[in-house]
Amino acid sequence: MTLVRGIHILAHGNKTEARNIAVDIQQYQRLLVGQNAWHGAGAYAYYVDQLPDNLRDWPQVLFEVDGTKIIRCTTPRGTALDFFRIPGPIGEYVSIHVIAFLHVWDD
């Protein structure tokens, strides 16, 4: 099993909401599959070395996931993008292993 590290942006940058979400993520080691799914239903995350600079200060969770459970997102022509998804039904949860939270508890 190969582990992949990802960064999931919390609450579109809203720190108050991110703090509430972080409690659930930490307690249950999971991410919620949301409604906005450009590349299919799933929880989305950036590869750790490909997080865009404009998102570096946003609240986020750093985590690991089994590499066999992810799908790399691509353009219609097959060009690899900077993020992946962990497939799952909308409104359900996917399992992860939390490493750390960044920019959640600081002001």
Order of alpha helices (4+ residues) and beta strands (2+ residues): beta-alpha-beta-beta-beta-beta-beta-beta-beta
